């Protein structure tokens, strides 16, 4: 994220806002990657659980897009320009790649659990870095992590 021309905030120092911007951009990349991966899975899922998983993936994608929008808007509020271009997202995401082509429902559930677990860990790291810098942004990320953890449980429960 690059600093906008209006470089002021009532309570946060410039250096802190720059650091927060870096963390928010990383989270934006993760959430955008999740949304794209979710749509890929939605289009390619096959198997006995097709319908339920197909519909669930749409719900997950909507939630990930909404979370990405919230994160991006927080960045803008702090004077940063979020970068959601596909090249940037592909370069910045730490998440494993879901294979191309048809996805068998059970195998897809295992892969999504692994991807979501990675996402949670990466966002938690960023959240921890922000705890003492900006509690508002850290709280926003607490909400994102709580949602992802619930979604992971719901995905993982289908593999039992």
Backbone as JSON, one array per atom type, in Angstrom:
{
  "sequence": "XXXXXXXXXXXXXXXXXXXXXXXXXXXXXXXXXXXXXXXXXXXXXXXXXXXXXXXXXXXXXXXXXXXXXXXXXXXXXXXXXXXXXXXXXXXXXXXXXXXXXXXXXXXXXXXXXXXXXXXXXXXXXXXXXXXXXXXXXXXXXXXXXXXXXXXXXXXXXXXX",
  "N": [[0.84, -1.17, 0.0], [0.48, 2.2, -0.73], [1.18, 5.44, 0.58], [-1.35, 7.86, 0.8], [-2.03, 11.16, -0.54], [-3.09, 12.72, 1.48], [-1.84, 12.91, 4.46], [-2.45, 12.37, 7.37], [-3.61, 11.74, 10.68], [-5.7, 11.59, 13.51], [-4.67, 10.36, 15.88], [-2.71, 8.39, 15.41], [0.7, 7.8, 14.74], [2.71, 8.59, 11.83], [4.66, 6.63, 11.12], [3.66, 4.4, 12.46], [1.21, 4.08, 11.13], [2.15, 3.44, 8.6], [3.31, 0.93, 9.11], [1.04, -0.48, 9.94], [-0.39, -0.37, 7.55], [1.14, -2.06, 5.9], [0.68, -4.53, 7.14], [-2.12, -4.73, 6.85], [-2.33, -4.82, 4.06], [-1.17, -7.3, 3.57], [-3.05, -8.98, 4.79], [-5.25, -8.37, 3.21], [-4.41, -9.49, 0.78], [-4.44, -12.21, 1.46], [-7.18, -12.66, 2.07], [-8.38, -11.99, -0.35], [-7.22, -13.88, -2.02], [-8.33, -16.17, -0.83], [-11.04, -15.77, -1.51], [-10.95, -15.92, -4.32], [-9.94, -18.52, -4.63], [-12.0, -19.9, -3.41], [-14.1, -19.47, -5.24], [-13.06, -20.81, -7.44], [-13.07, -23.42, -6.41], [-15.82, -23.71, -6.01], [-16.8, -23.75, -8.65], [-15.69, -26.1, -9.56], [-16.16, -28.31, -7.91], [-17.02, -31.7, -7.26], [-18.9, -34.73, -6.73], [-20.6, -36.71, -4.13], [-21.39, -34.8, -2.2], [-21.79, -32.54, -3.62], [-23.89, -30.51, -4.1], [-24.46, -29.33, -1.52], [-21.89, -28.46, -0.76], [-21.22, -26.82, -2.91], [-23.09, -24.73, -2.6], [-22.36, -23.87, -0.02], [-19.79, -22.92, -0.5], [-20.29, -20.6, -1.98], [-21.38, -18.99, 0.05], [-19.15, -18.79, 1.73], [-17.3, -17.47, 0.04], [-18.62, -15.01, -0.27], [-18.43, -14.06, 2.37], [-15.63, -13.87, 2.65], [-15.03, -11.96, 0.72], [-16.4, -9.77, 1.77], [-14.99, -9.42, 4.18], [-12.48, -8.79, 3.11], [-13.08, -6.36, 1.9], [-13.69, -4.81, 4.15], [-11.2, -4.77, 5.44], [-9.64, -3.47, 3.47], [-10.93, -0.98, 3.41], [-10.37, -0.07, 5.99], [-7.64, 0.32, 5.72], [-7.62, 2.44, 3.88], [-8.85, 4.37, 5.45], [-6.78, 4.9, 7.15], [-5.02, 6.19, 5.57], [-3.85, 4.84, 3.43], [-3.43, 3.24, 0.25], [-5.02, 0.48, -0.78], [-3.95, -2.45, -2.54], [-5.4, -4.35, -4.78], [-4.94, -5.69, -7.1], [-4.67, -8.45, -9.32], [-2.1, -9.44, -9.9], [-0.61, -8.45, -7.78], [-1.88, -9.68, -5.62], [-1.36, -12.38, -6.2], [1.4, -12.37, -5.96], [1.78, -11.7, -3.28], [0.35, -13.45, -1.59], [0.51, -15.95, 0.94], [-0.65, -18.38, 0.83], [-1.32, -21.88, 0.19], [-1.72, -23.27, -3.09], [-4.72, -24.2, -4.66], [-5.3, -27.04, -6.57], [-5.72, -27.07, -10.17], [-8.66, -27.81, -12.12], [-11.19, -30.46, -11.85], [-12.56, -31.04, -8.58], [-12.76, -33.38, -6.14], [-15.24, -33.79, -3.71], [-14.66, -34.61, -0.93], [-11.82, -34.58, -0.88], [-11.47, -31.93, -1.54], [-12.53, -30.67, 0.72], [-10.59, -31.35, 2.63], [-8.37, -30.03, 1.53], [-9.28, -27.37, 1.61], [-9.49, -27.02, 4.36], [-6.79, -27.12, 5.05], [-5.84, -24.84, 3.66], [-7.35, -22.78, 4.84], [-6.44, -23.01, 7.48], [-3.78, -22.22, 7.17], [-4.24, -19.57, 6.38], [-5.43, -18.49, 8.68], [-3.3, -18.72, 10.53], [-1.41, -16.97, 9.34], [-2.77, -14.52, 9.4], [-3.19, -14.22, 12.13], [-0.53, -13.81, 12.98], [-0.05, -11.25, 11.94], [-2.01, -9.83, 13.27], [-1.14, -10.08, 15.92], [1.17, -8.5, 15.79], [0.05, -6.02, 15.67], [-1.28, -5.49, 18.02], [-0.23, -3.79, 20.09], [0.1, -1.48, 18.71], [-2.13, -0.52, 17.24], [-5.12, -0.82, 18.43], [-7.67, -0.79, 17.35], [-7.45, -1.69, 14.66], [-6.32, -4.18, 15.24], [-8.47, -5.33, 16.59], [-10.34, -5.49, 14.53], [-9.08, -7.43, 12.98], [-9.21, -9.53, 14.81], [-11.91, -10.19, 14.62], [-11.99, -11.08, 11.96], [-10.34, -13.36, 12.11], [-11.79, -14.9, 13.98], [-14.09, -15.46, 12.5], [-12.97, -16.91, 10.34], [-11.96, -19.11, 11.75], [-14.31, -20.31, 12.68], [-15.46, -20.98, 10.21], [-13.55, -22.8, 9.29], [-13.85, -24.88, 11.13], [-16.44, -25.7, 10.41], [-16.02, -26.61, 7.81], [-14.06, -28.59, 8.21], [-15.49, -30.37, 9.86], [-17.06, -31.74, 8.1], [-15.49, -33.68, 7.11], [-15.29, -35.72, 8.87]],
  "CA": [[0.0, 0.0, 0.0], [1.23, 3.44, -0.74], [0.56, 6.51, 1.33], [-2.11, 8.82, 0.02], [-1.55, 12.54, -0.4], [-3.51, 13.25, 2.77], [-1.06, 12.13, 5.42], [-2.72, 12.79, 8.74], [-4.53, 10.93, 11.46], [-5.77, 12.28, 14.8], [-3.97, 9.75, 17.02], [-1.65, 7.45, 15.04], [1.88, 8.37, 14.09], [2.93, 8.2, 10.44], [5.4, 5.36, 11.05], [2.75, 3.34, 12.87], [0.25, 3.86, 10.06], [2.85, 2.72, 7.53], [3.43, -0.47, 9.54], [-0.31, -1.03, 9.9], [-0.71, -0.53, 6.14], [1.83, -3.27, 5.41], [-0.03, -5.69, 7.68], [-3.44, -4.8, 6.23], [-2.16, -5.27, 2.68], [-0.92, -8.74, 3.63], [-4.33, -9.62, 5.09], [-6.07, -8.21, 2.01], [-3.96, -10.49, -0.19], [-4.91, -13.52, 1.93], [-8.64, -12.75, 1.93], [-8.71, -11.98, -1.79], [-6.85, -15.21, -2.51], [-9.37, -17.1, -0.36], [-12.25, -15.57, -2.31], [-10.7, -16.48, -5.66], [-9.83, -19.97, -4.46], [-13.35, -20.39, -3.13], [-14.87, -19.51, -6.49], [-12.49, -21.92, -8.23], [-13.6, -24.65, -5.82], [-17.27, -23.69, -6.28], [-17.03, -24.13, -10.04], [-15.07, -27.39, -9.9], [-16.46, -29.38, -6.96], [-17.77, -32.85, -7.75], [-19.05, -35.8, -5.75], [-21.9, -36.85, -3.46], [-21.72, -33.59, -1.43], [-21.69, -31.41, -4.56], [-24.85, -29.41, -3.92], [-24.24, -28.67, -0.24], [-20.59, -27.78, -0.78], [-21.34, -25.77, -3.93], [-23.8, -23.62, -1.96], [-21.55, -23.39, 1.1], [-18.67, -22.15, -1.04], [-20.78, -19.26, -2.3], [-21.48, -18.27, 1.32], [-17.79, -18.51, 2.18], [-16.74, -16.45, -0.84], [-19.24, -13.73, 0.1], [-17.85, -13.64, 3.65], [-14.23, -13.49, 2.43], [-15.05, -10.68, -0.01], [-16.81, -8.73, 2.72], [-13.86, -9.19, 5.08], [-11.45, -8.08, 2.34], [-13.55, -4.98, 1.74], [-13.54, -4.15, 5.45], [-9.76, -4.57, 5.64], [-9.2, -2.45, 2.52], [-11.47, 0.31, 3.84], [-9.59, 0.34, 7.17], [-6.38, 0.84, 5.2], [-7.89, 3.76, 3.3], [-9.11, 5.28, 6.57], [-5.49, 5.24, 7.76], [-4.21, 6.93, 4.6], [-3.15, 3.94, 2.52], [-4.16, 2.78, -0.94], [-4.9, -0.96, -0.91], [-3.66, -2.94, -3.89], [-6.12, -5.59, -4.98], [-4.71, -6.23, -8.44], [-4.41, -9.9, -9.29], [-0.65, -9.68, -9.86], [-0.17, -8.17, -6.42], [-2.4, -10.73, -4.75], [-0.61, -13.61, -6.49], [2.76, -12.19, -5.45], [1.82, -11.51, -1.83], [-0.33, -14.45, -0.77], [1.31, -17.07, 1.43], [-1.5, -19.57, 0.89], [-1.11, -22.95, -0.79], [-2.56, -23.18, -4.29], [-5.63, -25.3, -4.93], [-5.03, -27.56, -7.91], [-6.67, -26.78, -11.24], [-9.49, -28.93, -12.56], [-12.24, -30.98, -10.96], [-12.19, -31.26, -7.18], [-13.64, -34.31, -5.44], [-15.74, -33.11, -2.52], [-13.92, -34.93, 0.3], [-10.45, -34.06, -1.04], [-11.58, -30.47, -1.51], [-12.71, -30.28, 2.11], [-9.28, -31.46, 3.28], [-7.53, -28.95, 0.99], [-9.78, -26.09, 2.14], [-9.09, -26.97, 5.77], [-5.35, -26.77, 5.08], [-5.7, -23.46, 3.2], [-7.89, -21.9, 5.88], [-5.53, -23.06, 8.62], [-2.65, -21.34, 6.81], [-4.73, -18.19, 6.4], [-5.61, -18.1, 10.08], [-1.97, -18.52, 11.12], [-0.79, -15.77, 8.78], [-3.48, -13.33, 9.88], [-2.88, -14.11, 13.57], [0.79, -13.19, 13.11], [-0.2, -9.82, 11.68], [-2.83, -9.31, 14.36], [-0.27, -9.97, 17.09], [2.08, -7.36, 15.6], [-0.69, -4.76, 15.77], [-1.93, -5.36, 19.33], [0.26, -2.63, 20.84], [0.23, -0.33, 17.8], [-3.45, 0.0, 16.91], [-6.1, -1.79, 18.93], [-8.84, -0.82, 16.46], [-7.12, -2.6, 13.57], [-6.16, -5.52, 15.82], [-9.82, -5.82, 16.86], [-10.9, -5.85, 13.22], [-8.47, -8.72, 12.61], [-9.78, -10.55, 15.71], [-13.17, -10.59, 14.01], [-11.68, -11.86, 10.76], [-9.83, -14.66, 12.55], [-12.89, -15.65, 14.59], [-14.93, -15.95, 11.4], [-12.23, -17.97, 9.63], [-11.88, -20.3, 12.6], [-15.62, -20.96, 12.63], [-15.6, -21.57, 8.88], [-12.66, -23.96, 9.24], [-14.52, -25.93, 11.88], [-17.58, -26.19, 9.62], [-15.47, -27.37, 6.68], [-13.39, -29.79, 8.76], [-16.5, -31.27, 10.41], [-17.62, -32.53, 7.01], [-14.55, -34.76, 6.75], [-15.31, -36.74, 9.94]],
  "C": [[0.88, 1.22, 0.0], [0.45, 4.52, -0.01], [-0.17, 7.45, 0.39], [-1.58, 10.22, 0.26], [-1.99, 13.18, 0.9], [-2.89, 12.39, 3.85], [-1.28, 12.68, 6.83], [-3.7, 11.82, 9.39], [-4.54, 11.55, 12.85], [-4.93, 11.67, 15.92], [-2.8, 8.83, 16.66], [-0.51, 8.15, 14.33], [2.04, 7.83, 12.68], [3.61, 6.83, 10.35], [4.51, 4.19, 11.46], [1.75, 3.03, 11.77], [0.88, 3.14, 8.87], [2.96, 1.23, 7.87], [2.06, -1.17, 9.5], [-0.71, -1.3, 8.44], [-0.08, -1.77, 5.53], [1.08, -4.51, 5.88], [-1.42, -5.85, 7.04], [-3.35, -5.26, 4.78], [-1.94, -6.78, 2.64], [-2.22, -9.5, 3.89], [-5.27, -9.51, 3.89], [-5.69, -9.25, 0.96], [-4.49, -11.88, 0.19], [-6.41, -13.66, 1.68], [-9.07, -12.75, 0.47], [-8.36, -13.32, -2.42], [-7.88, -16.25, -2.07], [-10.62, -16.99, -1.22], [-12.09, -16.16, -3.71], [-10.61, -18.01, -5.62], [-11.21, -20.58, -4.21], [-14.21, -20.47, -4.37], [-14.37, -20.63, -7.4], [-13.06, -23.25, -7.72], [-15.1, -24.79, -6.12], [-17.58, -24.19, -7.69], [-16.61, -25.56, -10.34], [-15.39, -28.54, -8.96], [-17.32, -30.46, -7.62], [-17.92, -33.85, -6.62], [-20.4, -35.76, -5.06], [-22.33, -35.59, -2.69], [-21.72, -32.34, -2.3], [-22.61, -30.27, -4.17], [-24.59, -28.63, -2.63], [-22.93, -27.86, -0.25], [-20.58, -26.62, -1.78], [-22.01, -24.53, -3.32], [-22.99, -23.02, -0.81], [-20.39, -22.53, 0.61], [-19.1, -20.76, -1.45], [-20.89, -18.4, -1.04], [-20.09, -17.87, 1.82], [-17.16, -17.4, 1.35], [-17.31, -15.08, -0.49], [-18.63, -13.19, 1.4], [-16.41, -13.17, 3.47], [-14.14, -12.17, 1.68], [-15.42, -9.53, 0.92], [-15.67, -8.4, 3.69], [-12.74, -8.44, 4.36], [-11.82, -6.63, 2.16], [-13.38, -4.19, 3.04], [-12.07, -3.83, 5.73], [-9.24, -3.46, 4.73], [-9.7, -1.06, 2.95], [-10.78, 0.82, 5.1], [-8.26, 0.93, 6.71], [-6.57, 2.25, 4.64], [-8.13, 4.78, 4.42], [-7.82, 5.73, 7.26], [-4.54, 5.92, 6.78], [-3.43, 6.07, 3.63], [-4.04, 3.55, 1.36], [-3.98, 1.27, -1.06], [-4.69, -1.37, -2.36], [-4.29, -4.32, -4.06], [-5.94, -6.18, -6.37], [-4.25, -7.68, -8.35], [-2.91, -10.21, -9.21], [-0.1, -9.46, -8.45], [-0.62, -9.27, -5.48], [-1.6, -12.02, -4.95], [0.8, -13.54, -5.92], [2.81, -12.21, -3.93], [1.19, -12.63, -1.0], [0.62, -15.56, -0.32], [0.56, -18.41, 1.36], [-1.12, -20.61, -0.15], [-2.11, -22.81, -1.94], [-3.44, -24.41, -4.4], [-5.41, -25.75, -6.36], [-6.11, -27.17, -8.9], [-7.5, -28.02, -11.52], [-10.51, -29.37, -11.54], [-11.71, -31.28, -9.57], [-13.2, -32.21, -6.55], [-13.99, -33.73, -4.07], [-14.91, -33.38, -1.25], [-12.49, -34.4, 0.24], [-10.44, -32.54, -0.98], [-11.74, -29.98, -0.07], [-11.39, -30.32, 2.88], [-8.37, -30.32, 2.82], [-7.97, -27.6, 1.54], [-9.43, -25.94, 3.62], [-7.63, -26.54, 5.9], [-5.15, -25.29, 4.69], [-6.2, -22.48, 4.26], [-7.0, -21.87, 7.12], [-4.31, -22.17, 8.38], [-3.07, -19.87, 6.88], [-4.86, -17.68, 7.83], [-4.25, -17.82, 10.73], [-1.32, -17.24, 10.64], [-1.46, -14.5, 9.29], [-3.24, -13.14, 11.37], [-1.51, -13.46, 13.8], [0.7, -11.68, 12.94], [-0.99, -9.16, 12.8], [-1.98, -9.1, 15.61], [0.67, -8.78, 16.99], [1.37, -6.02, 15.83], [-1.3, -4.51, 17.14], [-1.52, -4.1, 20.08], [0.34, -1.36, 20.0], [-1.13, 0.32, 17.54], [-4.5, -1.03, 17.3], [-7.34, -1.87, 18.04], [-8.6, -1.79, 15.31], [-6.95, -4.02, 14.09], [-7.53, -6.13, 16.09], [-10.52, -6.24, 15.58], [-10.37, -7.23, 12.81], [-8.91, -9.84, 13.54], [-11.07, -11.08, 15.12], [-12.96, -11.46, 12.78], [-11.23, -13.27, 11.15], [-10.95, -15.51, 13.17], [-13.8, -16.24, 13.52], [-14.25, -17.08, 10.66], [-12.13, -19.24, 10.44], [-13.21, -21.05, 12.63], [-15.84, -21.65, 11.28], [-14.74, -22.83, 8.74], [-13.28, -25.14, 9.98], [-15.65, -26.54, 11.05], [-17.12, -27.0, 8.4], [-14.88, -28.69, 7.18], [-14.39, -30.81, 9.28], [-17.1, -32.18, 9.34], [-16.71, -33.67, 6.57], [-14.55, -35.89, 7.77], [-16.02, -38.0, 9.51]]
}
